[in-house]
Amino acid sequence: MSYDNTQPPMPGYTPPPAPGYYAPQPPQAPQGPKRTTTVLIAAGAAVVAAVLAAVVTASVSGDGKAEAAPTVTVTKTAPAEGDTAADDSATDAADSDAPAEESGDDSYGFDDTIAYDNDVEISLTKITRAVSGEYASPEKTPYAKFTIKIVNKSDKKIDASMMTVNCAYGDEGKEGESIYDDGLDGLPDTSILAGRSLSVPWGCELPKGESFLQIEVAPDYESETAIFTGKVK
């Protein structure tokens, strides 16, 4: 008797492929060469132009517009009618008739008031001669003593310690050293509020044999320097 061991395949069953047999793969569409996109950054001229545009030599206001440094105009300050004391205190020591052409068009007389376009004014008063004491710096030195008056008509306070003062004397323009003596303490470490003024006593070396004096004053480092000239008796 023989037996038949062959079993019918089960539904859904797929017999495994014979060893060494590889099923054929469907053909694929040919592919072209891959593309690589290179991004070039033009850094040369564009970057240089941007840096140059960022450099600003003048101060910039809140609205982003460049502001020029304050410039000066000159005004004559006349004494009140019938009151010549203030005028005499200056002219007794300083020769207000010194011709402007001797010192150039950029200088002003001792009795002039310098008005800046930022509403700050500078003037000189009470120019006299003196000699420094034995404890002064420098000691026992003839000098011209005067008062620098700063009027702040603007709506902002200004730093009085930023003011600069320089002097020269004689026809050859020798530098006049600043004098530090009783009542001459140099620049004040204070602010001048809006609508206020400040008077600063100052002294500059002036030998007895010299009469021509040049006084240079600027309210701060950015403002134009006002140059006062005249002869001190």
Backbone as CSV, one residue per row, in Angstrom:
resi,resn,N_x,N_y,N_z,CA_x,CA_y,CA_z,C_x,C_y,C_z
1,MET,0.866,-1.169,0.000,0.000,0.000,0.000,0.898,1.213,0.000
2,SER,0.607,2.237,-0.785,1.397,3.496,-0.836,0.544,4.651,-0.353
3,TYR,1.307,5.606,0.180,0.612,6.802,0.706,1.071,8.018,-0.075
4,ASP,0.203,8.924,-0.322,0.516,10.212,-1.033,0.603,11.314,0.007
5,ASN,1.892,11.818,0.272,2.106,12.892,1.292,2.016,14.284,0.710
6,THR,1.696,14.394,-0.490,1.588,15.746,-1.088,0.368,16.462,-0.561
7,GLN,0.645,17.663,0.021,-0.468,18.457,0.563,-0.745,19.629,-0.381
8,PRO,-1.951,19.933,-0.589,-2.268,21.107,-1.435,-1.805,22.402,-0.760
9,PRO,-1.329,23.391,-1.508,-0.868,24.674,-0.906,-2.007,25.393,-0.224
10,MET,-1.591,26.010,0.881,-2.595,26.760,1.634,-2.899,28.068,0.913
11,PRO,-4.095,28.502,1.062,-4.462,29.771,0.397,-3.585,30.914,0.899
12,GLY,-3.072,31.797,-0.013,-2.263,32.974,0.338,-0.813,32.686,0.583
13,TYR,-0.438,31.432,0.436,0.956,31.058,0.698,1.762,31.141,-0.576
14,THR,2.969,31.794,-0.472,3.875,31.888,-1.626,5.136,31.146,-1.288
15,PRO,5.468,30.163,-2.070,6.675,29.388,-1.750,7.919,30.227,-1.913
16,PRO,8.927,30.044,-1.084,10.185,30.830,-1.190,10.897,30.505,-2.482
17,PRO,11.686,31.440,-2.995,12.413,31.193,-4.249,13.501,30.169,-4.044
18,ALA,13.840,29.557,-5.084,14.893,28.551,-5.020,16.216,29.212,-4.734
19,PRO,17.127,28.574,-4.058,18.463,29.158,-3.790,19.140,29.599,-5.075
20,GLY,19.808,30.832,-4.988,20.527,31.362,-6.153,19.642,32.050,-7.145
21,TYR,18.401,32.151,-6.826,17.467,32.776,-7.770,17.204,34.201,-7.329
22,TYR,17.291,35.156,-8.218,17.024,36.578,-7.957,15.909,37.030,-8.865
23,ALA,14.933,37.627,-8.212,13.793,38.108,-8.997,14.217,39.281,-9.848
24,PRO,13.774,39.366,-11.051,14.136,40.508,-11.933,13.560,41.812,-11.383
25,GLN,14.398,42.879,-11.449,13.976,44.201,-10.980,13.406,44.998,-12.147
26,PRO,12.371,45.804,-11.849,11.801,46.633,-12.925,12.788,47.685,-13.366
27,PRO,12.834,48.010,-14.625,13.779,49.022,-15.125,13.485,50.400,-14.526
28,GLN,14.558,51.165,-14.211,14.419,52.515,-13.649,14.807,53.551,-14.693
29,ALA,14.146,54.696,-14.521,14.433,55.788,-15.466,15.836,56.307,-15.226
30,PRO,16.569,56.617,-16.269,17.944,57.128,-16.098,17.941,58.467,-15.365
31,GLN,18.902,58.659,-14.464,19.015,59.903,-13.696,20.174,60.731,-14.224
32,GLY,19.926,62.034,-14.276,20.973,62.937,-14.737,21.957,63.241,-13.623
33,PRO,22.996,63.999,-13.905,23.995,64.342,-12.880,23.384,65.238,-11.799
34,LYS,23.829,65.042,-10.574,23.326,65.868,-9.468,23.829,67.299,-9.629
35,ARG,22.974,68.233,-9.212,23.319,69.654,-9.313,23.663,70.196,-7.931
36,THR,24.751,70.932,-7.838,25.170,71.554,-6.583,25.103,73.062,-6.762
37,THR,24.300,73.693,-5.918,24.130,75.143,-6.001,25.142,75.815,-5.085
38,THR,25.952,76.693,-5.642,26.968,77.420,-4.870,26.523,78.862,-4.692
39,VAL,26.431,79.321,-3.431,26.016,80.689,-3.133,27.258,81.506,-2.850
40,LEU,27.459,82.507,-3.641,28.615,83.391,-3.466,28.182,84.660,-2.747
41,ILE,28.900,85.040,-1.749,28.599,86.259,-0.992,29.557,87.351,-1.445
42,ALA,28.983,88.394,-1.994,29.830,89.496,-2.466,30.214,90.341,-1.256
43,ALA,31.349,90.010,-0.642,31.721,90.677,0.603,32.622,91.877,0.392
44,GLY,33.274,91.966,-0.696,34.274,93.002,-0.904,33.755,94.405,-0.821
45,ALA,33.296,94.921,-1.959,32.886,96.323,-2.029,31.665,96.598,-1.179
46,ALA,30.747,95.628,-1.078,29.514,95.869,-0.324,29.801,96.083,1.149
47,VAL,30.702,95.253,1.728,31.020,95.387,3.151,31.760,96.677,3.428
48,VAL,32.713,97.007,2.561,33.456,98.259,2.740,32.519,99.453,2.695
49,ALA,31.573,99.430,1.753,30.630,100.548,1.651,29.776,100.656,2.894
50,ALA,29.394,99.511,3.460,28.557,99.539,4.663,29.319,100.096,5.854
51,VAL,30.623,99.728,5.967,31.430,100.238,7.072,31.624,101.738,6.964
52,LEU,31.908,102.199,5.753,32.097,103.635,5.561,30.819,104.405,5.853
53,ALA,29.695,103.829,5.508,28.429,104.509,5.763,28.126,104.599,7.243
54,ALA,28.708,103.662,8.050,28.427,103.659,9.479,29.293,104.637,10.247
55,VAL,30.366,105.122,9.619,31.256,106.053,10.292,30.684,107.458,10.181
56,VAL,30.434,108.084,11.310,29.854,109.425,11.328,30.804,110.330,12.089
57,THR,31.246,111.403,11.477,32.200,112.293,12.109,31.540,113.376,12.941
58,ALA,30.272,113.633,12.725,29.567,114.637,13.521,28.650,113.945,14.496
59,SER,28.173,114.666,15.508,27.221,114.095,16.448,25.882,113.896,15.763
60,VAL,25.099,112.937,16.272,23.826,112.597,15.654,22.713,112.859,16.641
61,SER,21.654,113.514,16.197,20.531,113.831,17.050,19.608,112.648,17.175
62,GLY,18.552,112.817,17.989,17.637,111.728,18.234,16.877,111.289,17.007
63,ASP,16.708,112.169,16.026,15.963,111.778,14.833,16.860,111.168,13.768
64,GLY,18.142,110.918,14.110,19.045,110.255,13.175,19.752,111.191,12.224
65,LYS,19.552,112.504,12.345,20.186,113.456,11.440,21.470,113.980,12.070
66,ALA,22.530,114.114,11.255,23.807,114.600,11.760,23.697,116.064,12.136
67,GLU,24.373,116.424,13.254,24.366,117.798,13.713,25.776,118.368,13.602
68,ALA,25.875,119.620,13.184,27.165,120.277,13.111,27.530,120.816,14.484
69,ALA,28.847,120.977,14.717,29.287,121.549,15.984,28.808,122.987,16.091
70,PRO,28.500,123.449,17.318,27.999,124.818,17.483,28.991,125.851,16.969
71,THR,28.514,126.811,16.218,29.346,127.897,15.721,29.011,129.176,16.474
72,VAL,29.802,130.221,16.240,29.661,131.436,17.040,29.252,132.632,16.187
73,THR,28.612,133.565,16.842,28.367,134.892,16.292,28.741,135.884,17.383
74,VAL,28.994,137.108,17.019,29.429,138.099,17.992,28.382,139.198,18.114
75,THR,28.141,139.618,19.333,27.218,140.718,19.596,27.886,141.705,20.528
76,LYS,27.537,142.956,20.386,28.068,143.996,21.260,27.154,144.134,22.468
77,THR,27.735,144.121,23.635,26.963,144.300,24.859,27.175,145.717,25.367
78,ALA,26.137,146.527,25.279,26.225,147.923,25.713,25.772,148.030,27.160
79,PRO,26.423,148.862,27.996,25.987,149.031,29.376,24.652,149.752,29.437
80,ALA,23.947,149.572,30.537,22.658,150.237,30.713,22.856,151.747,30.747
81,GLU,21.847,152.481,30.332,21.937,153.941,30.258,22.197,154.518,31.636
82,GLY,23.241,155.349,31.723,23.582,155.980,32.990,24.431,155.101,33.885
83,ASP,24.725,153.861,33.484,25.522,152.938,34.293,26.781,152.591,33.528
84,THR,27.880,153.253,33.871,29.139,153.043,33.156,30.142,152.263,33.987
85,ALA,29.741,151.802,35.161,30.684,151.109,36.041,31.190,149.822,35.401
86,ALA,30.265,149.054,34.819,30.664,147.778,34.213,31.572,148.003,33.028
87,ASP,31.281,149.039,32.242,32.107,149.305,31.073,33.472,149.827,31.478
88,ASP,33.516,150.684,32.527,34.779,151.263,32.957,35.713,150.207,33.540
89,SER,35.141,149.176,34.208,35.990,148.147,34.806,36.778,147.394,33.757
90,ALA,36.240,147.301,32.556,36.951,146.611,31.480,37.874,147.546,30.736
91,THR,37.409,148.734,30.401,38.207,149.632,29.580,39.339,150.271,30.358
92,ASP,39.237,150.349,31.702,40.344,150.887,32.473,41.565,149.988,32.385
93,ALA,41.328,148.670,32.282,42.449,147.736,32.216,42.738,147.305,30.795
94,ALA,41.697,147.215,29.937,41.884,146.726,28.571,41.614,147.840,27.584
95,ASP,42.408,147.899,26.528,42.231,148.888,25.486,41.238,148.354,24.475
96,SER,39.981,148.795,24.565,38.949,148.285,23.659,39.089,148.848,22.257
97,ASP,40.007,149.828,22.073,40.204,150.411,20.747,41.233,149.645,19.930
98,ALA,41.698,148.511,20.436,42.672,147.732,19.676,42.058,147.320,18.352
99,PRO,42.680,147.657,17.224,42.092,147.364,15.923,41.969,145.881,15.673
100,ALA,40.833,145.449,15.092,40.607,144.029,14.831,41.564,143.496,13.779
101,GLU,42.032,144.385,12.850,42.874,143.891,11.780,44.237,143.405,12.275
102,GLU,44.639,143.825,13.506,45.921,143.365,14.019,45.879,141.892,14.375
103,SER,44.708,141.400,14.800,44.606,140.024,15.254,43.809,139.143,14.313
104,GLY,43.276,139.685,13.245,42.561,138.870,12.277,41.058,138.950,12.446
105,ASP,40.344,138.477,11.414,38.887,138.558,11.408,38.228,137.537,12.323
106,ASP,38.986,136.527,12.803,38.414,135.473,13.625,38.481,135.777,15.110
107,SER,38.877,136.963,15.494,38.979,137.317,16.903,37.981,138.406,17.248
108,TYR,37.763,138.577,18.548,36.775,139.531,19.044,37.401,140.382,20.139
109,GLY,36.779,141.520,20.408,37.269,142.414,21.446,36.904,141.917,22.834
110,PHE,37.573,142.479,23.848,37.301,142.075,25.219,35.868,142.372,25.643
111,ASP,35.245,143.357,25.018,33.895,143.736,25.430,32.809,143.076,24.578
112,ASP,33.185,142.136,23.721,32.205,141.433,22.887,31.606,140.247,23.636
113,THR,30.367,139.923,23.281,29.706,138.722,23.787,29.594,137.725,22.650
114,ILE,30.088,136.528,22.867,30.077,135.486,21.844,28.848,134.611,22.058
115,ALA,27.969,134.569,21.059,26.735,133.782,21.141,26.842,132.584,20.204
116,TYR,26.705,131.389,20.750,26.729,130.167,19.951,25.318,129.842,19.465
117,ASP,25.237,129.092,18.372,23.926,128.772,17.825,23.176,127.725,18.640
118,ASN,23.799,127.222,19.717,23.062,126.343,20.637,22.602,127.103,21.882
119,ASP,22.554,128.474,21.751,22.023,129.358,22.801,22.906,129.408,24.043
120,VAL,24.205,129.306,23.862,25.171,129.499,24.941,25.990,130.744,24.629
121,GLU,26.185,131.603,25.619,26.919,132.852,25.426,28.134,132.907,26.354
122,ILE,29.213,133.534,25.841,30.444,133.703,26.612,30.904,135.155,26.509
123,SER,31.310,135.726,27.641,31.843,137.091,27.654,32.904,137.199,28.743
124,LEU,33.722,138.260,28.667,34.773,138.532,29.640,34.463,139.829,30.378
125,THR,34.795,139.864,31.655,34.587,141.092,32.444,35.745,141.267,33.422
126,LYS,35.902,142.495,33.907,36.828,142.821,35.000,38.263,142.382,34.713
127,ILE,38.833,142.882,33.621,40.214,142.534,33.275,41.159,143.490,33.997
128,THR,41.993,142.958,34.874,42.938,143.759,35.655,44.293,143.065,35.702
129,ARG,45.296,143.797,36.138,46.624,143.220,36.335,46.812,142.848,37.805
130,ALA,47.623,141.822,38.034,47.924,141.389,39.391,49.233,140.617,39.385
131,VAL,49.699,140.278,40.594,50.906,139.455,40.748,50.550,138.314,41.699
132,SER,50.868,137.102,41.304,50.513,135.949,42.120,51.320,135.918,43.420
133,GLY,50.751,135.304,44.455,51.394,135.245,45.764,52.488,134.197,45.839
134,GLU,53.108,134.124,47.012,54.226,133.194,47.178,53.785,131.736,47.240
135,TYR,52.494,131.498,47.487,51.996,130.130,47.525,51.186,129.779,46.272
136,ALA,51.217,130.649,45.296,50.465,130.415,44.056,51.271,129.520,43.118
137,SER,50.623,129.146,42.020,51.294,128.346,40.985,50.985,128.962,39.621
138,PRO,52.023,129.535,38.956,53.373,129.806,39.467,53.375,130.979,40.449
139,GLU,54.350,131.040,41.299,54.399,132.064,42.340,55.037,133.355,41.833
140,LYS,54.611,134.469,42.434,55.186,135.790,42.184,55.333,136.085,40.687
141,THR,54.245,135.859,39.969,54.243,136.040,38.512,53.210,137.086,38.118
142,PRO,53.596,138.102,37.340,52.598,139.077,36.856,51.590,138.392,35.935
143,TYR,50.334,138.751,36.083,49.310,138.114,35.253,48.114,139.036,35.060
144,ALA,47.276,138.672,34.095,46.017,139.378,33.850,44.897,138.563,34.482
145,LYS,44.090,139.222,35.281,42.983,138.550,35.958,41.669,139.010,35.336
146,PHE,40.781,138.068,35.067,39.500,138.399,34.459,38.464,137.359,34.859
147,THR,37.229,137.609,34.484,36.137,136.688,34.784,35.486,136.239,33.486
148,ILE,35.306,134.947,33.346,34.616,134.368,32.190,33.169,134.111,32.594
149,LYS,32.261,134.707,31.882,30.833,134.517,32.189,30.189,133.655,31.109
150,ILE,29.534,132.599,31.549,28.835,131.684,30.638,27.350,131.748,30.940
151,VAL,26.564,132.063,29.934,25.107,132.134,30.076,24.494,131.001,29.263
152,ASN,23.722,130.178,29.921,23.083,129.040,29.261,21.614,129.369,28.982
153,LYS,21.346,129.781,27.755,19.979,130.103,27.352,19.283,128.934,26.661
154,SER,19.923,127.798,26.636,19.332,126.626,25.995,18.393,125.925,26.975
155,ASP,17.800,124.825,26.517,16.896,124.048,27.366,17.589,122.813,27.936
156,LYS,18.935,122.767,27.853,19.689,121.638,28.384,20.811,122.155,29.277
157,LYS,21.176,121.381,30.270,22.297,121.764,31.118,23.613,121.528,30.381
158,ILE,24.644,122.288,30.742,25.958,122.115,30.151,26.974,121.875,31.267
159,ASP,28.003,121.133,30.953,29.026,120.772,31.926,30.125,121.823,31.897
160,ALA,30.249,122.605,32.969,31.240,123.679,33.002,32.664,123.134,33.018
161,SER,32.872,121.909,33.477,34.214,121.348,33.529,34.753,120.997,32.145
162,MET,33.886,121.050,31.114,34.313,120.770,29.745,34.853,122.016,29.043
163,MET,34.782,123.168,29.702,35.260,124.407,29.099,36.783,124.374,28.991
164,THR,37.313,125.004,27.942,38.756,125.122,27.771,39.139,126.600,27.701
165,VAL,40.280,126.944,28.329,40.786,128.321,28.356,42.282,128.288,28.069
166,ASN,42.717,129.089,27.098,44.139,129.212,26.771,44.456,130.674,26.507
167,CYS,45.695,131.062,26.804,46.101,132.462,26.629,47.444,132.550,25.907
168,ALA,47.643,133.693,25.259,48.925,134.030,24.644,49.099,135.535,24.773
169,TYR,50.352,135.984,24.801,50.600,137.411,24.957,51.749,137.851,24.054
170,GLY,51.815,139.154,23.824,52.910,139.735,23.054,52.738,139.593,21.560
171,ASP,53.540,140.349,20.829,53.485,140.332,19.370,53.911,138.981,18.799
172,GLU,54.744,138.255,19.525,55.224,136.966,19.046,54.326,135.813,19.479
173,GLY,53.309,136.112,20.248,52.350,135.091,20.646,52.906,134.019,21.562
174,LYS,53.523,134.418,22.673,54.026,133.458,23.644,52.868,132.933,24.500
175,GLU,52.925,131.659,24.829,51.857,131.057,25.626,51.860,131.617,27.043
176,GLY,50.698,132.047,27.488,50.558,132.572,28.838,50.073,131.486,29.785
177,GLU,50.877,131.169,30.768,50.542,130.090,31.688,49.356,130.476,32.568
178,SER,48.497,129.515,32.841,47.361,129.761,33.734,47.866,129.938,35.161
179,ILE,47.216,130.833,35.892,47.614,131.153,37.260,46.618,130.546,38.235
180,TYR,47.143,129.884,39.267,46.308,129.320,40.324,46.714,129.989,41.636
181,ASP,45.829,130.830,42.120,46.102,131.652,43.304,44.812,131.732,44.115
182,ASP,44.807,132.561,45.130,43.595,132.751,45.923,42.453,133.221,45.029
183,GLY,41.366,132.487,45.005,40.215,132.840,44.170,40.333,132.385,42.733
184,LEU,41.465,131.768,42.373,41.663,131.252,41.009,41.887,129.743,41.114
185,ASP,40.820,129.005,41.101,40.879,127.567,41.343,40.743,126.731,40.080
186,GLY,40.745,127.353,38.924,40.593,126.598,37.691,39.135,126.365,37.340
187,LEU,38.883,125.350,36.534,37.525,125.080,36.063,36.664,124.498,37.177
188,PRO,35.427,124.945,37.287,34.525,124.394,38.303,34.004,123.021,37.882
189,ASP,33.822,122.161,38.844,33.276,120.833,38.577,31.775,120.871,38.842
190,THR,31.058,121.550,37.956,29.624,121.736,38.143,28.931,121.846,36.799
191,SER,27.619,121.852,36.833,26.807,122.013,35.624,26.102,123.362,35.659
192,ILE,25.851,123.893,34.469,25.085,125.133,34.349,23.706,124.752,33.837
193,LEU,22.711,124.899,34.669,21.362,124.490,34.310,20.775,125.407,33.242
194,ALA,19.743,124.928,32.579,19.071,125.724,31.555,18.541,127.013,32.165
195,GLY,18.822,128.142,31.490,18.366,129.432,31.969,19.236,130.054,33.045
196,ARG,20.365,129.403,33.386,21.246,129.916,34.432,22.573,130.374,33.825
197,SER,23.390,131.031,34.654,24.702,131.504,34.214,25.740,131.170,35.283
198,LEU,27.005,131.272,34.888,28.110,130.974,35.799,29.270,131.904,35.481
199,SER,29.892,132.460,36.537,31.056,133.320,36.381,32.276,132.602,36.948
200,VAL,33.326,132.496,36.124,34.526,131.750,36.500,35.724,132.701,36.510
201,PRO,36.316,133.004,37.679,37.523,133.829,37.723,38.699,133.078,37.107
202,TRP,39.529,133.811,36.352,40.660,133.171,35.678,41.843,134.115,35.630
203,GLY,43.034,133.543,35.552,44.241,134.344,35.437,45.197,133.752,34.428
204,CYS,45.816,134.631,33.603,46.799,134.206,32.605,48.061,135.052,32.754
205,GLU,49.184,134.409,32.636,50.466,135.097,32.734,50.548,136.250,31.737
206,LEU,50.974,137.410,32.231,51.158,138.586,31.377,52.272,139.436,31.981
207,PRO,53.502,139.349,31.438,54.620,140.130,31.981,54.324,141.630,31.975
208,LYS,54.984,142.356,32.851,54.722,143.792,32.988,55.051,144.558,31.711
209,GLY,56.002,144.088,30.951,56.372,144.804,29.735,55.493,144.490,28.541
210,GLU,54.506,143.618,28.704,53.614,143.231,27.607,52.212,143.794,27.849
211,SER,51.531,144.114,26.738,50.164,144.638,26.867,49.155,143.845,26.039
212,PHE,49.600,143.290,24.900,48.662,142.552,24.049,48.367,141.188,24.659
213,LEU,47.094,140.863,24.769,46.682,139.590,25.368,45.635,138.923,24.490
214,GLN,45.787,137.622,24.284,44.831,136.807,23.532,44.259,135.743,24.471
215,ILE,42.932,135.694,24.562,42.253,134.747,25.448,41.335,133.874,24.595
216,GLU,41.557,132.573,24.628,40.761,131.633,23.843,39.870,130.815,24.784
217,VAL,38.571,130.836,24.504,37.610,130.141,25.365,36.657,129.322,24.495
218,ALA,36.393,128.080,24.924,35.381,127.239,24.276,34.531,126.612,25.375
219,PRO,33.207,126.624,25.253,32.353,126.072,26.309,32.463,124.562,26.468
220,ASP,32.912,123.858,25.420,33.115,122.410,25.498,34.064,122.001,24.380
221,TYR,34.375,120.696,24.324,35.362,120.209,23.361,34.866,120.249,21.920
222,GLU,33.563,120.259,21.716,33.015,120.188,20.365,32.710,121.561,19.763
223,SER,32.642,122.597,20.594,32.275,123.923,20.108,33.482,124.675,19.574
224,GLU,33.206,125.595,18.691,34.256,126.437,18.127,34.840,127.339,19.215
225,THR,36.150,127.562,19.145,36.817,128.402,20.140,36.598,129.876,19.835
226,ALA,36.211,130.630,20.858,36.073,132.091,20.732,37.390,132.737,21.153
227,ILE,37.941,133.576,20.299,39.243,134.198,20.563,39.024,135.683,20.835
228,PHE,39.332,136.103,22.071,39.252,137.517,22.463,40.662,138.101,22.427
229,THR,40.793,139.311,21.900,42.100,139.975,21.870,41.942,141.437,22.271
230,GLY,43.014,141.991,22.816,43.029,143.403,23.198,44.309,143.721,23.933
231,LYS,44.404,144.960,24.361,45.570,145.421,25.108,45.185,145.725,26.553
232,VAL,45.989,145.226,27.467,45.753,145.424,28.887,46.718,146.513,29.382
233,LYS,46.197,147.534,30.024,47.037,148.635,30.511,47.750,148.262,31.792
